[in-house]
Amino acid sequence: MNVLLAGGVVLVVTALSVTAMLLVRRRAPEGSWFQDGDRASGVFGVLATGFSVLLGFIVFLAFSTYDGSRSGAEDEAVILTQQAETAQFFAEPVADEVTGELVCYGRSVVHDEWDRLERGTLGDEINPWGAVMFETLRSYEPAGASEQSAYDRWMDQTSAREDARNSRVHGVTGIIPSPLWIVLFFVSGVIFLFMLFFADSSEGPWTQAMLMGSVTSVITILLLLLVFFNQPFQDDVGGLQPESMQRALRLIDAAVATEHLSLTLPCDDNGVALADG
């Protein structure tokens, strides 16, 4: 979420609500529009409590999905490095082929998938390099016990990597349905209107401004927090970035250099398949 934009939204909404409160205060009777302030405060307490409970539950749900996407991205990157190690137990040239395809998978996640996650256009598509690796190993016949063990381990890791990827992309379309947003904005509007009835011409303008401004700013910030959790993939502060996959690619590159492996990658630096790949 853009911090400056969020701060601007809070300032504008708070300023508008305070202005509305001060305008209503000019015509308000002494002691507010309510004849019984205690009863009005009790009703407001019910409204505020119901709203806070609902909002707290939604924030918890949204954060859980945000954290699930973050954990999925980390798990996917870790499994990718593990698969690169497992691939070295395959016979040549399959070992080099799938290792190169794993690197292309990681590059595709970093440069292609992440941009589409931020734009919300990834949809239900699979990573193309996952399909390429499947085709590479589909006709592979393990020659011995070690290769068979590595093959079985590879298949387990593939399933785990796919599950981690599903967790990562789960939050791309947003988890808060439209009816829930409608309810949140409706309740916020009710609270705002209710606060206007607390306008009191006998109180100073600063007191009235603080009364309205504090409530409005807190509600606005919490709603903006929900917007942030509902769009976890973004370039701004707190947004999820492909740091785990970038780290995994660096680890694989270091391991390849240490083992003096000669890989011919079937993709460019962005994970896009080469014409002859």
C-alpha positions in Angstrom: 0.0 0.0 0.0 1.3 3.4 -0.9 1.9 5.1 2.5 1.5 8.6 1.1 -1.7 7.8 -0.7 -3.1 6.1 2.5 -2.1 9.0 4.6 -3.8 11.4 2.1 -7.0 9.3 2.2 -7.0 9.4 6.0 -6.4 13.2 6.1 -9.1 13.9 3.5 -11.7 11.7 5.1 -11.0 13.0 8.6 -11.0 16.6 7.4 -14.4 16.1 5.6 -15.9 14.5 8.7 -14.7 17.2 11.0 -16.0 19.9 8.7 -19.4 18.2 8.7 -19.4 18.0 12.5 -18.5 21.7 12.9 -21.2 22.7 10.4 -23.8 20.6 12.2 -22.6 22.1 15.6 -23.6 25.6 14.5 -27.3 24.7 14.6 -27.0 22.0 17.3 -28.7 22.6 20.7 -26.7 22.6 23.9 -26.0 19.1 25.1 -26.3 17.6 21.6 -29.4 16.5 19.7 -30.0 13.7 22.1 -32.2 14.4 25.1 -30.7 11.5 27.0 -26.9 11.4 26.5 -26.4 8.2 28.5 -28.9 6.2 26.4 -27.3 7.5 23.2 -23.9 6.6 24.4 -25.2 3.1 25.2 -26.5 2.7 21.7 -23.3 4.0 20.2 -21.4 1.4 22.3 -23.5 -1.3 20.8 -22.7 0.0 17.3 -19.0 0.4 18.0 -18.7 -3.0 19.6 -20.5 -4.8 16.8 -18.4 -3.0 14.2 -15.1 -3.7 16.0 -15.9 -7.4 16.5 -16.8 -7.8 12.8 -13.8 -5.8 11.7 -11.4 -7.7 14.0 -12.6 -11.0 12.7 -12.1 -9.9 9.1 -8.6 -8.5 9.8 -7.6 -11.8 11.3 -9.0 -13.7 8.3 -7.3 -11.4 5.9 -3.9 -11.5 7.7 -4.1 -15.3 7.8 -4.5 -15.4 4.0 -1.7 -12.8 3.7 0.6 -14.9 5.9 -0.4 -18.0 4.0 0.7 -16.4 0.7 4.0 -15.4 2.3 4.6 -18.9 3.8 3.7 -20.5 0.4 6.3 -18.4 -1.4 9.0 -19.3 1.1 8.1 -23.0 1.0 8.1 -23.0 -2.8 11.5 -21.5 -2.9 13.0 -23.9 -0.4 11.5 -26.9 -2.2 13.0 -25.6 -5.5 16.5 -25.8 -4.0 15.8 -29.2 -2.6 14.7 -30.4 -6.0 17.9 -29.0 -7.5 19.8 -31.3 -5.1 17.6 -34.3 -5.8 18.1 -33.8 -9.6 21.8 -34.5 -9.3 21.1 -38.2 -8.5 19.5 -38.6 -12.0 21.5 -39.9 -14.9 22.8 -37.5 -17.6 21.6 -35.7 -19.5 18.3 -35.6 -17.5 20.1 -34.2 -14.4 21.3 -31.2 -16.2 18.1 -30.7 -18.1 15.8 -30.7 -15.1 18.3 -28.5 -13.1 18.2 -25.9 -15.9 14.4 -26.2 -16.0 14.2 -25.6 -12.2 16.3 -22.4 -12.7 13.9 -21.3 -15.5 10.9 -22.1 -13.2 12.4 -19.8 -10.5 13.1 -17.0 -13.0 9.6 -17.3 -14.3 8.2 -16.9 -10.8 10.3 -13.8 -10.1 9.9 -12.0 -13.4 6.7 -13.1 -14.9 4.4 -14.6 -12.3 5.1 -11.9 -9.7 4.2 -9.1 -12.1 1.0 -10.8 -13.0 0.2 -11.4 -9.3 0.6 -7.7 -8.7 -1.8 -7.0 -11.6 -4.2 -9.7 -10.5 -4.0 -11.4 -13.9 -2.4 -14.7 -13.1 -5.7 -16.6 -12.9 -5.6 -20.4 -12.7 -2.7 -20.9 -15.0 0.2 -23.3 -14.1 3.8 -22.4 -14.4 4.9 -23.5 -17.9 8.2 -24.9 -16.6 6.4 -27.2 -14.3 4.8 -28.9 -17.4 8.2 -28.9 -19.1 9.8 -30.7 -16.2 7.0 -33.2 -16.2 7.6 -34.0 -19.9 11.3 -34.3 -19.3 10.9 -37.0 -16.6 7.8 -38.7 -17.9 9.9 -41.1 -20.1 12.8 -41.3 -17.6 13.5 -44.8 -16.3 15.6 -45.0 -13.1 18.5 -47.4 -13.6 19.2 -48.3 -10.0 18.1 -48.1 -6.4 19.6 -44.6 -5.9 18.0 -43.2 -9.0 14.7 -44.8 -8.1 14.8 -43.3 -4.6 15.7 -39.9 -6.1 12.8 -40.2 -8.6 10.3 -41.0 -5.8 11.7 -38.1 -3.8 11.4 -35.8 -6.7 7.7 -36.7 -7.2 7.0 -36.0 -3.6 8.8 -32.6 -3.8 6.9 -31.7 -6.9 3.6 -32.3 -5.2 4.8 -30.2 -2.2 6.0 -27.4 -4.5 2.7 -27.3 -6.3 0.8 -27.1 -2.9 3.1 -24.2 -1.9 2.5 -22.4 -5.2 -1.3 -22.8 -4.7 -0.9 -21.2 -1.2 1.2 -18.4 -2.7 -1.3 -17.4 -5.4 -4.4 -18.0 -3.2 -4.7 -14.3 -2.3 -4.3 -12.9 -5.8 -8.0 -12.3 -6.4 -8.7 -11.0 -2.9 -10.4 -12.8 0.0 -13.0 -10.2 1.1 -16.2 -10.6 -0.9 -18.2 -7.6 -2.2 -21.1 -8.1 0.2 -18.8 -7.8 3.1 -17.3 -4.6 1.8 -20.9 -3.2 1.5 -21.6 -4.1 5.1 -18.4 -2.5 6.4 -19.0 0.7 4.5 -22.7 0.8 5.5 -21.9 0.3 9.2 -19.2 3.0 8.9 -21.7 5.4 7.4 -24.2 4.7 10.2 -21.5 5.4 12.8 -20.6 8.6 11.0 -24.2 9.8 11.0 -24.7 8.8 14.6 -21.7 10.8 15.6 -23.2 13.9 14.0 -26.0 13.8 16.5 -23.4 14.3 19.2 -22.8 17.8 17.9 -23.0 20.2 20.8 -23.0 24.0 20.5 -21.9 24.3 24.1 -18.6 22.5 23.5 -15.7 24.1 21.9 -14.9 23.4 18.2 -11.6 21.6 19.0 -13.4 19.2 21.3 -16.0 18.5 18.7 -13.3 18.1 16.0 -11.4 15.6 18.2 -14.6 13.7 18.9 -15.4 13.2 15.2 -11.8 13.1 13.9 -10.6 10.3 16.2 -13.5 8.0 15.3 -13.3 8.7 11.6 -9.5 8.3 11.3 -9.4 5.0 13.2 -12.2 3.5 11.0 -10.5 4.7 7.9 -7.1 3.3 8.8 -8.6 -0.1 9.6 -10.5 -0.2 6.3 -7.3 0.7 4.5 -5.5 -2.1 6.4 -8.1 -4.5 5.0 -7.5 -3.1 1.5 -3.7 -3.9 2.0 -4.3 -7.4 3.2 -6.8 -8.0 0.4 -4.0 -7.1 -2.2 -0.9 -8.7 -0.7 1.2 -8.6 -3.9 2.4 -5.0 -4.4 5.6 -2.9 -4.7 4.7 -0.6 -1.8 5.6 -1.0 1.9 4.7 -4.4 3.3 3.8 -5.9 0.0 5.0 -9.5 -0.8 8.0 -9.6 -3.0 9.8 -12.7 -4.6 12.8 -12.4 -2.2 12.6 -16.1 -1.2 12.7 -17.3 -4.8 15.5 -14.8 -5.6 17.5 -16.2 -2.7 16.8 -19.8 -3.9 18.1 -18.9 -7.4 21.3 -17.5 -5.9 21.8 -20.7 -3.9 21.3 -22.8 -6.9 23.8 -20.7 -8.9 26.3 -21.0 -6.2 25.9 -24.8 -6.0 26.3 -25.1 -9.8 29.5 -23.0 -9.7 30.8 -25.1 -6.7 30.1 -28.4 -8.5 31.5 -27.1 -11.8 28.3 -28.0 -13.6 27.8 -26.9 -17.1 24.1 -26.0 -17.6 22.5 -24.9 -20.9 19.5 -23.1 -19.8 16.4 -23.3 -22.1 15.3 -19.8 -21.1 16.4 -16.2 -20.9 17.1 -14.2 -17.7 13.3 -13.6 -17.3 12.4 -17.2 -17.5 11.0 -17.0 -21.0 11.6 -20.1 -23.1 14.2 -19.6 -25.9 13.2 -20.2 -29.5 15.2 -23.4 -29.6 14.6 -24.3 -25.9 
